[in-house]
Amino acid sequence: MGKLVSVNVGLPTNVEWRGKTVYTGVWKAPVQGPVMVRRLNVDGDGQGDLAGHGGEHRAVMVYQTESYDFWKKYLRRDDLVPGHFGENFTIAGLPDDDVCIGDRYRIGEAEFEVTQPRVTCFRVGMRLNEPKMPKLLVSQHRPGFYFRVIVEGQVSAGDEIVRTRRGRHELSVADVDALLYLPDRDRDQLRKVVDVAALSPGWRQSFRDMLEAQREPAAEITAAQPAWDGFRSLRVSEIRQESSQVMSIWLEADDHAVLPSPLPGQYLPVRIPGAGMPAPLRSYSLSGDPAAGYFRISVKREEHGLVSRWLHEHLEPGSVVEAAAPRGDFYLADDDGPVLLMSAGIGITPVLAMLHVLSAAQSAREVWWLHTARSPETHAFAAEVASLIGSLPHARQLVFYTQTQGRLDRQSIAALGIPVDATAYLCGPTQFMSDMRDALAAGGLDPARIHSELFGALPPINPGIVDGTPRQPPHPPAGPPGAGPAITFARSGLTVGWSSVCGSILDLAEACDVPTRYSCRSGVCHVCVTGIVAGNATYVQQPLEAPEPGTVLICSAAPETELVLDL
């Protein structure tokens, strides 16, 4: 038997935090008397970030008085009162290690179902003025949980809490929270948790992904890891003009040794001595046969592109560039179903590598090749693609020229009859990929089987941040240059010195207006995980679970040496 101690509500408001404005509803305060609880919310309450909070499966946030007592001692604070942890219901008698996902409880006139543990975002730390709070909630196994409203009704402080049903498999809130955020996961528990229908869809999908990752063949996981650390010199062996704007560059080892085979679709980070100081770094998709023993990249000349113009004007056979190992999660997966390779402009390059692999294997798969170019004059690799398509028994090619045919849309995609069980690989301008993803999903393709590659900076994930001004291009931070190791944000084309004034690499990236991605800012959620192209980082705050080799959680790390990041 439990008890509802306090009902707390608060509407979202703008809060100034570390030079930013955060729109958040984490400030809650107790209310007196009966309060109506509805399917999506408690009357008088709201959430600022509906992507991470609120909605049917997160309608009511719950936290326990027993945890309040724990934190008062742990944090040595006597100012913690109901609502301080952003909860709607402050309760007694329902600890996280006893309450299970899928449990149902009757409180007053309403009935509720437990759907997931608390989302570990930075705003609870902001509310308590304790940045490590998201990490502490997980490490101390006291996250709290969310209710879904099964029956709407009025509740009041003092109401008894009566359990009416036990959740399937009896997996506790604390166990499920640890299963997502902590290492050494139990595979049997993963199998059980995806079978709990009450668990919110986002958490169920995360656990499905974990199970799928455990099933990946070890050889494929190894192949996806970078083949060498740092940079090595590669020599230009051949240059070929593919169109008026695109040229291909063949790269080989100085000693003519066979280069390791990348996965089809991966890219090559390249540093170009002579093109600037410090030597600029760019990433280009590998466009040739991955098994060739050498690399081929293809570069479109951009009139405002410092590096692409330099390459087109100065590179010649015998030139030397510095390359990190091929990398990237966009690559052709082993399968036997239909495959759609879809590109626009220079986005052709990674899917062309995939086409090479399919041709070399004489694949019996149904292959759809859809490419968009401005005109025949700008259509690179036309003859090469035609030859590869001709070598495949079940392949078809469709080319669209926007100058005369206009742009593809949902209607034109639907008319093509692409198999709904196809796996799609998309590459091109951001808007093209967004439009085509929507069109393919509308045509019946499973969104989980639509993969895309994005060059340049990834879109930011900054939950709750109010950005009222246009985002500036990445730039050095204000003030004197940092005297520490140089950090290169490769996707953003920026190199700056590290300064100990910054608490983390994430802080430095924000000061440079480099697009960033985060949620907890304390080493829990892994949203900020970033690939290390070269160099080493060290943790100023140990994460709860180390990320994969070759990556770093920038919210908790500082450079140990000069560092090149895929950011």
Disulfide bonds with the S-S distance in Angstrom:
none
